[in-house]
Amino acid sequence: MIEALKTFWESTGIAIASADTTLLIKYLIMYVIIGALLYLAIWRKFEPMLLLPIAFGMLLANLPGANLIHTEWFLAKDIDYGMILRKGGLIDILYIGVKLGVYPSLIFMGIGAMTDFTPLLANPKSLMLGAAAQFGVFAAFAGALFLGFNENAAAAIGIIGGADGPTAILVTKELAPTLLGAIAIAAYSYMALIPIIQPPIMKLVTTKKERQIKMTSLRKVSKTELILFPVIVTAVVCLILPDAAPLVGFLMLGNLFNVTGVVDRLSKTAQNELINIITIFLGVSVGATANAANFLKAETLCIIALGLTAFCLSTFGGLIVAKLMCKLTGGKINPLIGSAGVSAVPMAARVSQMVGQKEDPSNFLLMHAMGPNVAGVIGSAVAAGWFLSMFR
């Protein structure tokens, strides 16, 4: 009986963790980080659909002895998926969808089905703001190279500036899989903190008079334009950058489901059941890559700092180009919409609206900001395709 109890005790997570003091301290630090993410998701309601499954995935990965995921299996040159299916834990099975790039593309299809490209088509100049907001991506890429990261890791870190979680995951799992946990958590955390990060930059770059500018109503966009747009964008972008096809192609497929009006069931499934299921699988499995052994490193702090820098510079780039457009159009464009060029849809557009209404409650910028916002989604996917074509 005593021997059985001893065997039971040695198999517990408490005994496993307490056997190594250094490891125990690392686990305790991870629990503090997990608690902070859960606080942001539950009590502050910052992107709870993303942060909650990621945080809980981190918790599952940092339970000693649970063995739900074996990240080292996925870092092998020739991954043995048969062995993973036979011997892997639950999250090992779910993580296959990340490693094969299935989840990010399916999430993009859902985003496409939920996205209205009307503001972008009504004001094509918005594409310039979406492109300008990729400034932070390439600035962080250069900064990561300067700090000693290799090209693949620098590209994965830079894409955080696009403020697009699925894109960051797709690029990282291809170019720097060992950094996936840190990059995914940084990307989604900064997306969740947009209402805190962006307003000070917006107020610093713009004047009170500029923030009070009211923009004229957008022109009406025909259904034919809405149908042709996803087809043309897919053909043009993917012919130039084939590596962008998984993201851009599925984004536009989801949008085509919506705008044609002939496949309502497919559109509703992409917008609801499918994207919700994939979000759970993606969040839990990506969060589970952030275990104490590979997350608590000096390079993680560098990634978090570079990610924040990238995000701020992307916001800054969009605002500066929007200010220039404001000058060139004689004050017809409110520069605040430039901050929405990052691809966090629709939160970035809502922040532009919020800051504008604080200056003038009768000012409505939301639909105008949605143009740069959806342009930013396309821009981040194109930037990801460029990195993949250069360094994969």
C-alpha positions as CSV (number, residue, x, y, z in Angstrom):
1,M,0.0,0.0,0.0
2,I,2.8,2.4,0.9
3,E,4.6,1.6,-2.3
4,A,1.5,2.3,-4.3
5,L,1.0,5.6,-2.6
6,K,4.6,6.5,-3.2
7,T,4.2,5.6,-6.9
8,F,1.1,7.7,-7.1
9,W,2.8,10.7,-5.5
10,E,5.7,10.5,-7.8
11,S,3.4,10.6,-10.8
12,T,1.6,13.8,-9.7
13,G,2.4,17.2,-11.3
14,I,3.3,18.6,-7.8
15,A,6.0,16.0,-7.3
16,I,7.4,16.4,-10.8
17,A,7.6,20.2,-10.5
18,S,9.0,20.3,-6.9
19,A,11.8,17.9,-7.9
20,D,13.5,20.7,-9.8
21,T,13.5,24.1,-8.0
22,T,14.4,26.0,-11.1
23,L,11.6,24.4,-13.1
24,L,9.2,25.1,-10.3
25,I,10.0,28.8,-10.4
26,K,9.5,28.9,-14.1
27,Y,6.1,27.3,-13.8
28,L,5.1,29.8,-11.2
29,I,6.2,32.7,-13.5
30,M,4.2,31.1,-16.3
31,Y,1.1,31.0,-14.0
32,V,1.4,34.7,-13.3
33,I,1.6,35.4,-17.1
34,I,-1.4,33.1,-17.7
35,G,-3.3,34.9,-14.9
36,A,-2.6,38.3,-16.5
37,L,-3.9,37.1,-19.9
38,L,-7.1,35.6,-18.3
39,Y,-7.6,38.9,-16.5
40,L,-7.4,40.8,-19.7
41,A,-9.8,38.4,-21.5
42,I,-12.4,37.9,-18.8
43,W,-12.5,41.1,-16.6
44,R,-11.2,43.6,-19.1
45,K,-12.9,41.9,-22.1
46,F,-9.9,42.5,-24.4
47,E,-10.3,40.1,-27.3
48,P,-11.7,37.4,-25.1
49,M,-12.4,35.0,-28.0
50,L,-8.7,35.0,-28.7
51,L,-6.9,35.5,-25.4
52,L,-9.1,33.1,-23.4
53,P,-8.3,29.9,-25.4
54,I,-4.7,31.0,-25.8
55,A,-4.3,31.5,-22.0
56,F,-5.9,28.2,-21.2
57,G,-3.8,26.4,-23.8
58,M,-0.8,27.9,-22.0
59,L,-2.1,26.6,-18.7
60,L,-2.6,23.1,-20.2
61,A,1.0,23.1,-21.5
62,N,2.4,24.1,-18.1
63,L,0.8,21.3,-16.1
64,P,3.7,19.0,-15.2
65,G,3.1,15.5,-16.3
66,A,0.1,16.2,-18.4
67,N,2.0,15.6,-21.7
68,L,-0.8,17.1,-23.9
69,I,1.7,18.5,-26.4
70,H,5.2,17.6,-27.5
71,T,6.5,20.7,-29.3
72,E,9.9,19.0,-30.1
73,W,8.1,16.5,-32.4
74,F,7.1,19.3,-34.7
75,L,10.6,20.8,-34.9
76,A,12.0,17.7,-36.5
77,K,13.2,18.1,-40.1
78,D,10.9,15.2,-41.3
79,I,7.9,15.2,-39.0
80,D,6.4,11.8,-38.4
81,Y,2.7,12.6,-38.4
82,G,1.8,8.9,-38.1
83,M,3.7,8.6,-34.8
84,I,2.0,11.8,-33.6
85,L,-1.4,10.5,-34.4
86,R,-0.6,7.2,-32.6
87,K,1.2,8.5,-29.6
88,G,0.5,12.2,-29.3
89,G,-1.6,14.0,-26.7
90,L,-4.8,15.8,-27.5
91,I,-3.1,19.1,-28.3
92,D,-0.5,17.4,-30.5
93,I,-3.4,16.3,-32.7
94,L,-5.0,19.8,-32.7
95,Y,-1.6,21.4,-33.4
96,I,-1.3,19.5,-36.7
97,G,-3.8,22.0,-38.1
98,V,-1.4,24.8,-37.2
99,K,1.6,23.1,-38.5
100,L,0.0,22.4,-41.9
101,G,-1.4,25.9,-42.1
102,V,-5.0,24.8,-42.1
103,Y,-6.4,27.0,-39.2
104,P,-5.1,30.4,-40.3
105,S,-6.6,30.0,-43.8
106,L,-10.0,28.8,-42.5
107,I,-10.1,31.8,-40.1
108,F,-9.3,34.1,-43.0
109,M,-12.3,32.6,-44.9
110,G,-14.5,33.4,-41.9
111,I,-13.1,36.9,-41.7
112,G,-13.7,37.4,-45.4
113,A,-17.4,36.3,-45.0
114,M,-17.8,38.8,-42.2
115,T,-16.0,41.7,-44.0
116,D,-17.7,44.4,-46.1
117,F,-15.4,45.7,-48.8
118,T,-17.8,48.4,-49.7
119,P,-15.9,51.2,-47.9
120,L,-12.7,50.2,-49.7
121,L,-14.3,50.1,-53.1
122,A,-16.1,53.4,-52.5
123,N,-12.8,55.0,-51.6
124,P,-9.9,53.1,-53.3
125,K,-7.4,55.5,-51.8
126,S,-7.8,53.6,-48.6
127,L,-5.5,51.0,-50.1
128,M,-2.7,53.4,-49.6
129,L,-3.4,53.6,-45.9
130,G,-3.5,49.8,-45.6
131,A,-0.1,49.7,-47.3
132,A,1.3,52.5,-45.2
133,A,0.4,50.7,-42.0
134,Q,2.8,47.8,-43.0
135,F,5.6,50.2,-42.2
136,G,6.0,48.7,-38.7
137,V,6.3,45.2,-40.2
138,F,9.4,46.1,-42.1
139,A,10.8,48.3,-39.4
140,A,10.6,45.5,-36.9
141,F,12.1,43.1,-39.4
142,A,15.1,45.4,-39.7
143,G,15.3,45.9,-35.9
144,A,15.2,42.1,-35.3
145,L,18.1,41.7,-37.7
146,F,20.0,44.4,-35.9
147,L,19.5,42.6,-32.6
148,G,21.0,39.4,-34.0
149,F,17.9,37.3,-35.1
150,N,18.3,35.5,-38.3
151,E,16.2,36.4,-41.4
152,N,13.5,33.9,-40.8
153,A,13.0,34.8,-37.2
154,A,13.1,38.5,-38.0
155,A,10.4,38.1,-40.7
156,A,8.2,36.2,-38.2
157,I,8.7,39.0,-35.6
158,G,8.1,41.8,-38.1
159,I,4.7,40.4,-39.1
160,I,3.4,41.2,-35.6
161,G,3.2,44.8,-36.8
162,G,0.4,43.7,-39.2
163,A,-1.8,43.2,-36.1
164,D,-3.2,40.0,-37.6
165,G,-2.9,36.9,-35.5
166,P,-3.6,34.2,-38.1
167,T,-1.1,35.8,-40.5
168,A,1.6,35.9,-37.7
169,I,0.9,32.3,-36.9
170,L,1.2,31.2,-40.6
171,V,4.5,33.0,-41.1
172,T,6.0,31.9,-37.8
173,K,5.1,28.2,-38.2
174,E,6.9,28.2,-41.6
175,L,9.9,30.4,-40.8
176,A,10.5,30.2,-37.0
177,P,8.4,27.5,-35.4
178,T,10.4,27.6,-32.1
179,L,9.2,31.2,-31.6
180,L,5.5,30.5,-32.3
181,G,4.3,30.8,-28.7
182,A,6.0,34.1,-28.0
183,I,5.0,35.6,-31.3
184,A,1.4,34.5,-31.2
185,I,0.9,35.7,-27.6
186,A,2.5,39.1,-28.5
187,A,0.4,39.5,-31.7
188,Y,-2.9,38.7,-30.0
189,S,-2.1,40.7,-26.9
190,Y,-1.4,43.8,-28.9
191,M,-4.5,43.3,-30.9
192,A,-6.5,43.1,-27.7
193,L,-4.8,46.3,-26.4
194,I,-5.5,48.4,-29.5
195,P,-7.9,50.7,-27.5
196,I,-5.0,51.5,-25.1
197,I,-2.0,51.6,-27.5
198,Q,-3.4,53.5,-30.5
199,P,-5.2,56.6,-29.0
200,P,-2.0,58.3,-27.5
201,I,-0.2,57.9,-30.9
202,M,-3.3,59.2,-32.8
203,K,-3.4,62.3,-30.6
204,L,0.3,62.9,-30.8
205,V,0.4,62.8,-34.6
206,T,-2.8,64.7,-35.4
207,T,-4.1,68.1,-34.4
208,K,-7.4,68.8,-32.7
209,K,-8.6,70.5,-35.9
210,E,-7.7,67.5,-38.0
211,R,-9.5,65.2,-35.6
212,Q,-12.7,67.2,-36.0
213,I,-12.8,66.9,-39.8
214,K,-16.0,65.4,-41.1
215,M,-15.8,63.3,-44.2
216,T,-18.5,63.2,-46.9
217,S,-20.7,60.2,-47.5
218,L,-19.2,57.3,-49.4
219,R,-20.5,56.6,-52.9
220,K,-22.8,53.6,-53.6
221,V,-21.0,50.5,-54.7
222,S,-22.8,48.1,-57.1
223,K,-23.2,44.4,-56.5
224,T,-21.2,43.7,-59.7
225,E,-18.2,45.6,-58.1
226,L,-18.5,43.6,-54.9
227,I,-18.5,40.3,-56.8
228,L,-15.6,41.1,-59.1
229,F,-13.4,42.5,-56.4
230,P,-12.5,39.3,-54.6
231,V,-12.0,37.5,-57.9
232,I,-9.7,40.1,-59.3
233,V,-7.7,40.6,-56.0
234,T,-7.2,36.8,-55.7
235,A,-6.0,36.6,-59.3
236,V,-3.7,39.6,-59.2
237,V,-2.1,39.1,-55.8
238,C,-1.7,35.3,-56.1
239,L,-0.1,35.5,-59.5
240,I,2.4,38.0,-58.2
241,L,2.9,36.4,-54.8
242,P,1.8,32.7,-54.9
243,D,2.8,32.3,-51.3
244,A,0.0,34.7,-50.3
245,A,-2.6,32.4,-51.9
246,P,-3.6,30.5,-48.7
247,L,-4.5,33.7,-46.9
248,V,-5.7,36.0,-49.7
249,G,-7.4,33.2,-51.6
250,F,-9.5,32.1,-48.6
251,L,-10.2,35.6,-47.4
252,M,-11.7,36.4,-50.8
253,L,-13.5,33.1,-51.0
254,G,-15.3,33.9,-47.8
255,N,-16.2,37.3,-49.0
256,L,-17.5,35.9,-52.3
257,F,-19.8,33.6,-50.3
258,N,-21.2,36.7,-48.7
259,V,-21.6,39.1,-51.5
260,T,-23.1,36.8,-54.1
261,G,-26.1,36.1,-52.0
262,V,-26.5,32.6,-53.5
263,V,-24.8,30.5,-50.8
264,D,-26.2,31.9,-47.5
265,R,-25.7,28.7,-45.7
266,L,-22.0,28.6,-46.6
267,S,-21.6,32.2,-45.7
268,K,-23.3,31.8,-42.3
269,T,-21.3,28.7,-41.5
270,A,-18.0,30.5,-42.3
271,Q,-19.0,33.5,-40.2
272,N,-20.2,31.5,-37.2
273,E,-19.8,27.8,-36.6
274,L,-16.6,27.2,-38.6
275,I,-14.6,30.2,-37.5
276,N,-15.7,29.7,-33.8
277,I,-14.5,26.0,-33.8
278,I,-11.3,26.9,-35.6
279,T,-10.6,29.8,-33.2
280,I,-10.9,27.3,-30.2
281,F,-8.5,24.8,-31.9
282,L,-6.1,27.5,-33.0
283,G,-6.0,29.4,-29.7
284,V,-5.6,26.3,-27.5
285,S,-2.9,24.7,-29.6
286,V,-0.9,27.9,-30.2
287,G,-1.1,28.8,-26.5
288,A,0.2,25.3,-25.6
289,T,3.4,26.0,-27.5
290,A,4.3,28.5,-24.8
291,N,5.6,26.2,-22.1
292,A,8.0,27.3,-19.4
293,A,11.0,25.7,-21.1
294,N,10.8,27.6,-24.4
295,F,8.9,30.7,-23.4
296,L,11.0,32.1,-20.5
297,K,14.0,33.2,-22.5
298,A,15.6,36.6,-23.1
299,E,14.6,36.4,-26.8
300,T,10.9,36.4,-25.6
301,L,11.4,39.8,-24.1
302,C,13.0,41.0,-27.3
303,I,10.1,39.7,-29.3
304,I,7.5,41.4,-27.1
305,A,9.4,44.7,-27.3
306,L,9.9,44.5,-31.1
307,G,6.2,43.5,-31.5
308,L,5.1,46.6,-29.6
309,T,7.5,48.7,-31.6
310,A,6.1,47.2,-34.8
311,F,2.5,47.8,-33.8
312,C,3.2,51.4,-32.8
313,L,5.1,52.2,-36.0
314,S,2.4,50.6,-38.2
315,T,-0.1,52.9,-36.5
316,F,2.3,55.8,-37.0
317,G,2.8,55.0,-40.7
318,G,-0.9,54.9,-41.4
319,L,-1.5,58.2,-39.6
320,I,1.4,60.0,-41.4
321,V,0.1,59.0,-44.9
322,A,-3.4,60.0,-43.9
323,K,-2.1,63.4,-42.8
324,L,-0.5,63.8,-46.2
325,M,-3.7,62.8,-48.0
326,C,-5.5,65.3,-45.8
327,K,-3.2,68.1,-47.0
328,L,-3.4,67.0,-50.6
329,T,-7.2,66.9,-50.6
330,G,-7.6,70.2,-48.9
331,G,-8.8,68.8,-45.6
332,K,-11.3,66.3,-46.9
333,I,-9.8,63.3,-45.2
334,N,-9.7,62.9,-41.4
335,P,-6.2,61.6,-40.6
336,L,-7.6,59.5,-37.7
337,I,-8.7,56.8,-40.3
338,G,-5.0,56.1,-41.0
339,S,-4.6,54.3,-37.7
340,A,-7.2,51.8,-38.9
341,G,-4.7,50.6,-41.6
342,V,-3.6,47.9,-39.2
343,S,-5.6,44.8,-40.0
344,A,-7.3,44.2,-36.6
345,V,-10.9,44.2,-38.0
346,P,-13.1,45.9,-36.8
347,M,-11.5,47.1,-33.6
348,A,-9.0,49.5,-35.2
349,A,-11.8,51.2,-37.1
350,R,-13.8,51.5,-33.9
351,V,-10.9,53.2,-32.2
352,S,-10.7,55.8,-35.0
353,Q,-14.5,56.4,-34.5
354,M,-14.0,56.6,-30.7
355,V,-11.2,59.1,-30.8
356,G,-13.0,61.2,-33.5
357,Q,-16.2,61.3,-31.4
358,K,-14.3,62.5,-28.4
359,E,-13.5,65.7,-30.3
360,D,-16.9,66.0,-32.0
361,P,-19.8,63.7,-30.9
362,S,-21.5,64.3,-34.2
363,N,-18.6,63.0,-36.3
364,F,-19.0,59.4,-37.7
365,L,-15.8,58.0,-39.0
366,L,-16.5,54.2,-38.7
367,M,-17.4,53.4,-42.3
368,H,-14.6,55.6,-43.6
369,A,-12.1,53.9,-41.3
370,M,-13.3,50.4,-42.4
371,G,-11.8,51.1,-45.8
372,P,-8.2,51.3,-44.5
373,N,-9.0,48.5,-42.0
374,V,-9.9,45.9,-44.6
375,A,-7.1,47.2,-46.8
376,G,-4.8,46.4,-43.9
377,V,-6.0,42.8,-43.9
378,I,-5.0,42.5,-47.6
379,G,-1.7,44.3,-46.9
380,S,-0.7,42.1,-44.0
381,A,-1.4,39.0,-46.1
382,V,0.7,40.4,-49.0
383,A,3.5,41.2,-46.6
384,A,3.3,37.6,-45.2
385,G,3.4,36.2,-48.8
386,W,6.5,38.3,-49.5
387,F,8.3,37.1,-46.4
388,L,7.5,33.5,-47.2
389,S,8.6,33.8,-50.8
390,M,11.9,35.4,-49.7
391,F,12.9,33.2,-46.8
392,R,11.1,29.8,-46.9
